[in-house]
Amino acid sequence: MNEIYEEFRSTVRRFAEEKVKPHAAMIDRDSLAPEEAFEAARALGLQGIPFPEEFGGSDGDLMLQVIASEELARVCASTSLTIASSWLFSIIVENGNDQLKELVPGVASGEKKTGWCMTEPQAGSDLMAIKTTAKKVDGGWVINGNKRFITNGGWADWYLVLARTGSSDDRSFGVFVVGKDDKGISFGAKEDKMGQRGSPTCDVIFDECFVADFRCIGEPDKGLSYFKEYLLTSRLSISALGLGIAQGALDEAVAYTNERVQMGRPIAQFQMVKGMIADMVVKVESSRALLYKAVNMLIEGQPGVEAFSSMAKIACTDAAMDVANDAVQLHGGYGYLKEYAIERMFRDAKITQIYDGSNQIMRQIVADQINKVQVG
Ligand SMILES: Cc1cc2nc3c(=O)[nH]c(=O)nc-3n(C[C@H](O)[C@H](O)[C@H](O)COP(=O)(O)OP(=O)(O)OC[C@H]3O[C@@H](n4cnc5c(N)ncnc54)[C@H](O)[C@@H]3O)c2cc1C
């Protein structure tokens, strides 16, 4: 990895230790959005990584997004997730009109927060089941529907909404930008979650919600293709988030097993414990290698990147769950107490195997594409 990336990693790691970690247990316990960490991240420009400099961003490539996701999640997955949610707004830079682009600097600077709305009660893995509609009217569009499980719901200022613009059995979708103060948008109750409790999640409801024409991104029937392209980068950020949890759990396990003394010596010296630590390291390092291979493939526009992104998602997020599970085991009874960070990491890990395309769906993509990709 080149020097710029390594330097960036050290900077974000230091930032995460100093400005993010101190809030992690509290925002989890009280289910509060990471206000302090999000605000502090603005000074470092983390929200603006993928945006061009003319829009107030740092014109960073996907590698920087992934490094930031990993390093933040190493200490706090909720903070990592809420910051990564800003990045999808860069869809506007490439596909939006000039009036929409005026919204970008606010998001790139972290002054405004964003969420993206795809999932619905009946449409999780099955996007074709989406029922939310956008109907063309004079001067704009009227949106009706119910989006479920929206990260930053109620907390964000702007929402990217995928809605049907054609009939219910065709693939015409538009992506619309809706503001939290627009007439006709409302928010469900905050979900009481198992993990990543510092990232707000709720329903976002559209009831005769009118948005002007310029709030439609690009062509009103090409939304799915715009979203799909950006979802690939988002999948790699989520993979990195999983990897960060795995690395953080490994850090906790190594520190604890070197401190904890039983039968007259640190438990790290027992052969079975050494075996577990070694297996955890292998999971972390092998998933890291796969992730960074997929990132490079995407940056270089290589074929087969969808399959490799899915492989990275499986490897990194399964590693998060497995390594966190083993790390709790190595903490003994203490790992079951909320006083220890590993208890939170264990809960935070689970959702990474489910959201942003569940790992079963990822496996389906890998298996379906096995004949098309060059493996090895
Ligand atoms: C905390 C959190 C944050 C989220 N943030 C967002 C967000 O910001 N924006 C957004 O749009 N969505 C968001 N989601 C939604 C998330 O992406 C979905 O929950 C996820 O895609 C799975 O959909 P589902 O929950 O409806 O499960 P389902 O699709 O009903 O799946 C249930 C189970 O069946 C399996 N399954 C389904 N279909 C198949 C198949 N064809 N083959 C094999 N197995 C299958 C799944 O893998 C899963 O195990 C979030 C969810 C959570 C919990």
The ligand as an SDF file (V2000), in Angstrom:
LIG
                    3D

 53 58  0  0  0  0  0  0  0  0999 V2000
  -29.5000   -1.4150   11.1250 C   0  0  0  0  0  0  0  0  0  0  0  0
  -29.9500   -1.4440    9.7070 C   0  0  0  0  0  0  0  0  0  0  0  0
  -29.5980   -0.4090    8.8590 C   0  0  0  0  0  0  0  0  0  0  0  0
  -30.0520   -0.4090    7.5340 C   0  0  0  0  0  0  0  0  0  0  0  0
  -29.8020    0.6770    6.7400 N   0  0  0  0  0  0  0  0  0  0  0  0
  -30.4310    0.7680    5.5270 C   0  0  0  0  0  0  0  0  0  0  0  0
  -30.3890    1.9880    4.7670 C   0  0  0  0  0  0  0  0  0  0  0  0
  -29.7470    2.9720    5.1610 O   0  0  0  0  0  0  0  0  0  0  0  0
  -31.0650    2.0340    3.5860 N   0  0  0  0  0  0  0  0  0  0  0  0
  -31.7900    0.9750    3.1000 C   0  0  0  0  0  0  0  0  0  0  0  0
  -32.3820    1.1060    2.0370 O   0  0  0  0  0  0  0  0  0  0  0  0
  -31.8520   -0.1920    3.7980 N   0  0  0  0  0  0  0  0  0  0  0  0
  -31.2050   -0.3140    5.0020 C   0  0  0  0  0  0  0  0  0  0  0  0
  -31.2880   -1.4760    5.7360 N   0  0  0  0  0  0  0  0  0  0  0  0
  -32.0320   -2.6040    5.1970 C   0  0  0  0  0  0  0  0  0  0  0  0
  -31.1590   -3.8070    4.8710 C   0  0  0  0  0  0  0  0  0  0  0  0
  -30.3580   -3.5570    3.7560 O   0  0  0  0  0  0  0  0  0  0  0  0
  -32.0990   -5.0280    4.7150 C   0  0  0  0  0  0  0  0  0  0  0  0
  -32.5100   -5.3640    6.0270 O   0  0  0  0  0  0  0  0  0  0  0  0
  -31.4300   -6.1820    4.0260 C   0  0  0  0  0  0  0  0  0  0  0  0
  -31.2380   -5.9020    2.6660 O   0  0  0  0  0  0  0  0  0  0  0  0
  -32.2420   -7.4830    4.1440 C   0  0  0  0  0  0  0  0  0  0  0  0
  -33.6080   -7.2610    3.8310 O   0  0  0  0  0  0  0  0  0  0  0  0
  -34.7380   -7.7970    4.8370 P   0  0  0  0  0  0  0  0  0  0  0  0
  -34.3800   -7.3210    6.2000 O   0  0  0  0  0  0  0  0  0  0  0  0
  -36.0560   -7.4170    4.2880 O   0  0  0  0  0  0  0  0  0  0  0  0
  -34.5650   -9.3580    4.8180 O   0  0  0  0  0  0  0  0  0  0  0  0
  -35.1620  -10.4040    3.6970 P   0  0  0  0  0  0  0  0  0  0  0  0
  -34.8120   -9.9370    2.3290 O   0  0  0  0  0  0  0  0  0  0  0  0
  -36.5900  -10.6760    4.0090 O   0  0  0  0  0  0  0  0  0  0  0  0
  -34.2990  -11.6660    4.0510 O   0  0  0  0  0  0  0  0  0  0  0  0
  -34.5500  -12.5180    5.1590 C   0  0  0  0  0  0  0  0  0  0  0  0
  -33.5700  -13.7050    5.0720 C   0  0  0  0  0  0  0  0  0  0  0  0
  -33.8230  -14.4380    3.8560 O   0  0  0  0  0  0  0  0  0  0  0  0
  -32.6430  -14.4880    3.0830 C   0  0  0  0  0  0  0  0  0  0  0  0
  -33.0000  -14.3960    1.6650 N   0  0  0  0  0  0  0  0  0  0  0  0
  -33.8520  -13.5050    1.0780 C   0  0  0  0  0  0  0  0  0  0  0  0
  -33.9040  -13.7240   -0.2410 N   0  0  0  0  0  0  0  0  0  0  0  0
  -33.0660  -14.7400   -0.5040 C   0  0  0  0  0  0  0  0  0  0  0  0
  -32.6540  -15.4320   -1.6840 C   0  0  0  0  0  0  0  0  0  0  0  0
  -33.1200  -15.0950   -2.8860 N   0  0  0  0  0  0  0  0  0  0  0  0
  -31.7620  -16.4340   -1.5750 N   0  0  0  0  0  0  0  0  0  0  0  0
  -31.2600  -16.7830   -0.3650 C   0  0  0  0  0  0  0  0  0  0  0  0
  -31.5950  -16.1740    0.7920 N   0  0  0  0  0  0  0  0  0  0  0  0
  -32.4770  -15.1680    0.7190 C   0  0  0  0  0  0  0  0  0  0  0  0
  -31.8050  -13.2790    3.5140 C   0  0  0  0  0  0  0  0  0  0  0  0
  -30.4500  -13.4510    3.2380 O   0  0  0  0  0  0  0  0  0  0  0  0
  -32.1170  -13.2390    4.9910 C   0  0  0  0  0  0  0  0  0  0  0  0
  -31.3080  -14.1390    5.6820 O   0  0  0  0  0  0  0  0  0  0  0  0
  -30.8150   -1.5130    7.0530 C   0  0  0  0  0  0  0  0  0  0  0  0
  -31.1410   -2.5630    7.9060 C   0  0  0  0  0  0  0  0  0  0  0  0
  -30.7520   -2.5190    9.2250 C   0  0  0  0  0  0  0  0  0  0  0  0
  -31.2140   -3.6360   10.1390 C   0  0  0  0  0  0  0  0  0  0  0  0
  1  2  1  0
  2  3  1  0
  2 52  2  0
  3  4  2  0
  4  5  1  0
  4 50  1  0
  5  6  2  0
  6  7  1  0
  6 13  1  0
  7  8  2  0
  7  9  1  0
  9 10  1  0
 10 11  2  0
 10 12  1  0
 12 13  2  0
 13 14  1  0
 14 15  1  0
 14 50  1  0
 15 16  1  0
 16 17  1  0
 16 18  1  0
 18 19  1  0
 18 20  1  0
 20 21  1  0
 20 22  1  0
 22 23  1  0
 23 24  1  0
 24 25  2  0
 24 26  1  0
 24 27  1  0
 27 28  1  0
 28 29  2  0
 28 30  1  0
 28 31  1  0
 31 32  1  0
 32 33  1  0
 33 34  1  0
 33 48  1  0
 34 35  1  0
 35 36  1  0
 35 46  1  0
 36 37  1  0
 36 45  1  0
 37 38  2  0
 38 39  1  0
 39 40  1  0
 39 45  2  0
 40 41  1  0
 40 42  2  0
 42 43  1  0
 43 44  2  0
 44 45  1  0
 46 47  1  0
 46 48  1  0
 48 49  1  0
 50 51  2  0
 51 52  1  0
 52 53  1  0
M  END
$$$$
